[in-house]
Amino acid sequence: MVRMSQKSLRALDLASGALLALWLVAVLAHFVLGRHVAMFHVDVGAWVAFGAALLLSGLSRWLFEVGDSEIIGPFRLWAAGCVVALIFCLASSAIATPAINDALAKLADAGLPAGQREAITKGMARARSFSVQFLCIRAALALGLAWGLSKLPKDPPLGDGEAT
């Protein structure tokens, strides 16, 4: 059986942490530069960062049976946090961003009555508020996941016939 070394796991964790940190830089750029870094790009970056982190650090441990010693240990908590972040990516990509884009398309109509324009503007403000909340939650999750990489187990179980 092929074993994954602690050095390999550390390298994969470093790559995961770098992707999460790079995405956090994109989030900061979105808040600082505003419209120059579109929410679409931040959402796509989130899918890449959280998905790749789960594949690099989570799948490698799962495939090589690097497990937790407790029932609910660091690996399971970290993987659950990553899945929650991906669920927030889905919510942002499938709910908030399309609602904002729909409102912008409706507001582009010059013949729209003032009452409808106001209602659409309020709806867009709510959607933007949700989008910012989803973004802040994902940023907090990215910080926690990046910190949690150092807490993940790195020792594969001993196989049959190996000394303890």
DAJO-V55299 format. One record per pair of residues at least 6 apart in sequence whose C-alpha atoms are under 8 Angstrom apart, sorted by the first residue. I is the first residue (numbers start at 0). J is the second residue. Records with the same first field share a line. If there is no record, write none. Layout:
I: J + J
//
This chain:
2: 63 + 155
3: 63 + 155
5: 153 + 154
8: 56 + 59 + 60 + 153
9: 153
11: 55 + 56
12: 52 + 55 + 56 + 148 + 149
14: 52 + 55
15: 48 + 51 + 52 + 53 + 55 + 56 + 145
16: 52 + 145 + 148
18: 48 + 51 + 52
19: 48 + 49 + 52 + 141 + 142 + 145
20: 141 + 142 + 145
22: 41 + 44 + 45 + 48
23: 138 + 141
25: 36 + 41 + 44
26: 41 + 134 + 138
28: 36
29: 35 + 36 + 37 + 38 + 41
38: 96
39: 92 + 96
42: 88 + 91 + 92
45: 85 + 88
46: 85 + 88
49: 81 + 84 + 85 + 141
50: 81 + 85
52: 81
53: 78 + 81
56: 148
57: 74 + 78
60: 66
63: 155
64: 155 + 156
65: 152 + 153 + 154 + 155 + 156
66: 74 + 152 + 155 + 156
67: 73 + 74 + 75 + 152
73: 147 + 150 + 151 + 152
74: 151 + 152
77: 144 + 147 + 148 + 151
80: 140 + 144
81: 140 + 144
84: 137 + 140 + 141
87: 133 + 136 + 137
88: 133 + 137
90: 133
91: 130 + 133 + 134
95: 126 + 127 + 129 + 130
96: 126 + 130
98: 123 + 126
99: 123 + 126 + 127
102: 119 + 120 + 122 + 123
103: 123
105: 119
106: 116 + 119 + 120
157: 163
//
